[in-house]
Amino acid sequence: MHNIHNIHHTDRGIPVGYQPTRTPAAPTAPATPRPAAPAAVPRAKDETPEEKKARKAAVKEAKRASREVKKEFKKVFREEHVKQQARAASNPSASVVPIG
């Protein structure tokens, strides 16, 4: 009898020749539009001090907006977690899905 592990499996335990079949997931759009990344604003070499000040202010505003979006998401997830815990307490057979 031959050794099955050497013939049919790779060193990770995946069968040789196995190709997982995946169904392509539909692309999902974020719930809220994200602000442009601060690094996306290129700096001109001949930038004037006023332009530099405006660019830096725009970066600060983008970061501020990003923090606000993050804060709102955390609030929504926290509220949903509390709702799930309340549902689980009232219905012991229901399962609570951990958020993270």
Backbone torsions as a table, in degrees:
resi	resn	phi	psi	omega
1	MET	NA	140.8	-177.3
2	HIS	-93.3	162.5	-177.0
3	ASN	-79.8	112.5	-178.2
4	ILE	-62.2	-38.4	-175.3
5	HIS	-63.3	-36.3	-179.2
6	ASN	-79.1	-28.3	-174.8
7	ILE	-89.9	-42.4	-170.2
8	HIS	-103.8	-7.8	-175.5
9	HIS	-133.1	150.6	173.6
10	THR	-83.2	-179.1	-179.8
11	ASP	-68.0	-13.8	178.5
12	ARG	-94.9	-1.8	179.1
13	GLY	89.4	9.3	178.3
14	ILE	-92.2	132.1	179.4
15	PRO	-59.3	140.3	179.4
16	VAL	-64.6	133.1	178.5
17	GLY	84.7	-0.2	-178.6
18	TYR	-74.7	126.2	175.8
19	GLN	-118.1	113.2	179.5
20	PRO	-65.3	141.1	177.5
21	THR	-99.7	121.2	179.9
22	ARG	-118.2	139.8	172.5
23	THR	-91.2	130.8	-177.5
24	PRO	-64.6	128.1	179.7
25	ALA	-77.3	143.4	177.7
26	ALA	-69.6	134.3	179.5
27	PRO	-65.8	135.6	-179.5
28	THR	-111.0	139.5	177.7
29	ALA	-89.5	145.9	177.8
30	PRO	-62.9	152.5	-177.3
31	ALA	-62.0	-38.0	177.9
32	THR	-125.7	144.3	179.3
33	PRO	-66.7	136.1	179.6
34	ARG	-87.2	144.1	176.9
35	PRO	-69.7	157.7	-179.9
36	ALA	-62.6	146.2	179.8
37	ALA	-65.5	139.0	-179.5
38	PRO	-58.0	-32.1	-179.6
39	ALA	-72.3	-9.6	-177.6
40	ALA	-76.0	-10.5	180.0
41	VAL	-93.7	106.2	-178.2
42	PRO	-74.0	150.9	179.6
43	ARG	-99.6	129.4	177.8
44	ALA	-80.0	143.7	-178.8
45	LYS	-67.7	-32.3	-179.1
46	ASP	-99.2	36.6	-177.1
47	GLU	-69.7	133.8	177.8
48	THR	-81.3	161.5	178.2
49	PRO	-58.0	-35.3	178.9
50	GLU	-67.2	-40.8	178.7
51	GLU	-65.9	-38.4	178.6
52	LYS	-62.9	-44.2	-179.7
53	LYS	-62.3	-42.8	179.3
54	ALA	-65.3	-41.3	179.7
55	ARG	-64.2	-44.8	179.8
56	LYS	-64.7	-38.1	177.7
57	ALA	-64.6	-38.5	178.4
58	ALA	-65.5	-39.8	178.3
59	VAL	-64.4	-44.3	179.1
60	LYS	-61.2	-41.9	-179.8
61	GLU	-65.1	-39.9	178.3
62	ALA	-63.3	-41.5	178.3
63	LYS	-65.4	-41.5	179.0
64	ARG	-61.2	-44.9	179.3
65	ALA	-63.5	-39.3	179.1
66	SER	-63.8	-40.5	178.1
67	ARG	-64.5	-38.7	178.5
68	GLU	-64.6	-42.2	178.4
69	VAL	-62.5	-43.9	179.7
70	LYS	-61.9	-42.4	-179.9
71	LYS	-61.7	-43.0	178.9
72	GLU	-64.4	-43.0	178.7
73	PHE	-61.4	-43.7	179.6
74	LYS	-61.7	-40.2	179.9
75	LYS	-63.7	-46.1	-179.4
76	VAL	-62.7	-44.7	-179.4
77	PHE	-65.8	-39.4	178.4
78	ARG	-62.1	-45.1	178.9
79	GLU	-62.2	-41.9	179.1
80	GLU	-65.0	-38.7	179.2
81	HIS	-63.4	-42.4	178.1
82	VAL	-62.5	-41.8	178.3
83	LYS	-61.6	-43.3	-179.8
84	GLN	-64.4	-40.2	179.1
85	GLN	-64.9	-39.7	178.5
86	ALA	-64.6	-41.4	177.6
87	ARG	-63.7	-41.1	-179.3
88	ALA	-66.7	-35.9	179.7
89	ALA	-68.1	-35.8	-179.5
90	SER	-83.1	-21.8	-179.9
91	ASN	-132.2	91.4	-175.2
92	PRO	-60.5	-22.8	-177.7
93	SER	-81.0	-12.1	178.3
94	ALA	-80.2	150.8	179.2
95	SER	-107.4	144.9	177.6
96	VAL	-97.8	128.3	179.0
97	VAL	-89.2	120.9	-179.9
98	PRO	-65.5	139.7	-177.9
99	ILE	-87.0	-35.3	178.1
100	GLY	158.0	NA	NA
